[in-house]
Amino acid sequence: MKFHFSFFLLFCQLYFYCQVSNVGGPISVNLNKNSKEIQEILLPSFNLQQRLLEDEDLSFEKSTPFRFGYVHEVLFDLDNNGTWFNVKNGRIWKIIFKSENALSINITFSKFNLPFGAHLHLYNQDAKHFVGAYTSFNNNTNNSLGTDLVKGERVVVELFEPMEAFGESI
C-alpha cells in the first residue's frame, strides 16, 4: 500500500510542477487578426552551413559543449515593441520574430513575471505548432523563462493580460 501511495504522491507532484498549463490555446488565433498589423522583427541572418562545419571541427576537440542553436540577443519589451489590442475580458500583446531558414526558434525571457490570469503562448506562422501556456505558475525568483522550441523560421509571441491585471506583466 505504501508503494502505491508514494507513487500517487510523486505523480501529483510532477503534475502540479509541470512547466506548461493548458488554458485553451492562444486567444487571437480565432480572432482572424491580420498578421500585417503585428510588428515583425527580422533577425540578422547567419550561415547555417558554416556553423555546422564549425561544429564538426569543434567536435573533435571535445573541450567545448555541442552548440544547441544560434543566439540572437535582442532587447524588446511590452511598452515599446509589439502590438497591443483589446479583446473581451482583457488585451493581447503580439510580436513576430523571423529568422530566415531557421529550423526552430525558442526564446529566453530575461524579464518574466506574469500576474494571475495572464498567459503567454508561442506559435509558428500557421498556428499549427504552439507551446504554452506559460502563466504566473512559471514565475520564479530569477524572473526569467526559457521556452520550448517552436518549429519554423517564424515565431509569434502572444501574451494575454486580463482586465484586472493591465500593466502588471513583465
C-alpha positions in Angstrom: 0.0 0.0 0.0 2.8 2.4 0.8 4.3 2.0 -2.7 1.1 2.9 -4.4 0.5 5.9 -2.2 4.1 7.1 -2.7 3.7 6.7 -6.5 0.5 8.6 -6.4 2.1 11.5 -4.5 5.0 11.5 -6.9 2.6 11.7 -9.8 0.7 14.5 -8.2 3.9 16.4 -7.5 5.0 16.1 -11.1 1.6 17.1 -12.4 1.5 20.2 -10.2 5.0 21.3 -11.1 4.9 20.9 -14.8 6.1 23.9 -16.8 3.2 24.4 -19.2 -0.5 25.0 -18.4 -3.4 24.4 -20.8 -5.7 27.4 -21.0 -7.2 26.5 -24.4 -4.5 27.8 -26.7 -3.7 31.3 -28.0 -6.8 33.6 -28.0 -6.0 35.6 -31.1 -5.8 32.5 -33.4 -9.7 32.5 -33.5 -10.0 36.3 -33.9 -8.8 36.5 -37.5 -6.5 39.3 -36.7 -4.4 40.3 -39.8 -0.8 39.5 -39.1 0.3 42.5 -41.2 -0.9 44.6 -38.3 1.6 42.9 -36.0 5.2 44.1 -35.7 7.6 41.6 -37.3 11.3 41.7 -36.4 13.7 40.2 -38.9 16.7 38.8 -37.0 20.2 39.1 -38.5 20.9 36.3 -41.0 23.6 33.7 -40.4 25.2 30.9 -42.4 23.8 27.6 -41.1 26.2 25.5 -43.3 29.2 27.5 -42.0 28.0 26.9 -38.4 27.6 23.2 -39.0 31.1 23.0 -40.4 32.5 24.9 -37.3 30.6 22.5 -35.1 32.1 19.5 -37.0 35.6 20.9 -36.4 35.0 21.5 -32.7 33.5 18.1 -32.2 37.0 16.5 -32.4 38.3 18.7 -29.6 35.7 17.5 -27.1 36.6 20.5 -25.0 33.5 22.6 -25.9 29.9 21.7 -25.5 27.7 21.0 -28.5 26.0 24.1 -29.9 22.2 24.0 -29.4 21.5 26.9 -31.8 22.5 30.3 -32.8 21.8 33.1 -30.2 20.4 36.4 -31.4 20.4 38.8 -28.4 17.6 41.3 -28.7 16.1 43.9 -26.4 12.3 44.2 -26.7 9.6 45.0 -24.1 5.8 45.2 -23.8 5.8 49.0 -23.7 7.9 49.9 -26.8 7.6 46.9 -29.1 4.9 44.6 -30.4 1.2 45.4 -30.9 -1.5 45.6 -28.2 -5.2 45.1 -29.0 -8.2 44.9 -26.8 -10.3 41.7 -26.6 -13.2 40.7 -24.4 -12.1 40.4 -20.8 -8.6 41.8 -21.4 -6.0 42.7 -24.0 -3.4 40.8 -26.2 0.2 41.8 -27.0 1.8 40.2 -30.0 5.1 40.3 -31.8 6.6 38.2 -34.5 10.3 37.2 -34.9 11.7 35.8 -38.1 15.0 34.1 -38.5 15.5 33.1 -42.2 15.9 29.4 -42.8 15.7 28.5 -39.1 14.5 25.0 -38.3 13.0 26.1 -35.0 13.1 29.1 -32.6 12.9 29.3 -28.8 13.0 32.4 -26.6 14.7 33.1 -23.3 13.0 35.9 -21.5 15.4 37.7 -19.2 12.5 39.5 -17.5 9.4 37.4 -16.9 6.7 37.8 -14.3 3.1 37.3 -15.1 0.1 38.2 -12.9 -2.6 35.6 -12.1 -4.8 35.1 -15.2 -2.2 36.2 -17.8 -0.8 33.6 -20.2 1.9 33.5 -22.8 1.9 31.4 -26.0 4.4 31.0 -28.7 3.4 29.5 -32.1 4.5 29.2 -35.7 3.1 31.2 -38.6 0.2 28.9 -39.4 -0.5 28.3 -35.7 -0.3 24.5 -36.1 2.5 24.2 -33.6 2.4 26.2 -30.3 3.9 26.0 -26.9 2.4 27.3 -23.6 0.6 28.5 -21.9 3.1 29.9 -19.6 1.4 31.5 -16.6 2.0 33.1 -13.2 2.8 29.5 -12.2 6.0 29.8 -14.2 7.2 32.9 -12.3 10.5 32.3 -10.4 13.0 34.2 -8.3 15.2 34.8 -11.3 12.3 36.5 -13.2 13.3 34.6 -16.3 11.8 31.9 -18.6 13.2 29.7 -21.3 10.6 28.3 -23.7 10.3 25.1 -25.7 11.1 25.1 -29.4 8.6 26.3 -32.0 9.1 24.7 -35.4 9.8 27.0 -38.3 11.6 30.3 -39.2 8.9 32.5 -37.7 7.6 32.6 -34.1 4.6 34.6 -32.9 4.8 35.6 -29.2 1.3 36.3 -27.7 0.6 37.5 -24.2 -3.0 37.7 -22.9 -3.4 40.1 -19.9 -6.8 40.0 -18.1 -8.6 43.3 -17.5 -7.9 43.2 -13.7 -4.1 42.9 -14.4 -3.5 45.6 -17.0 0.1 46.7 -16.9 1.3 44.1 -14.4 3.1 41.7 -16.8 6.8 41.9 -17.1 
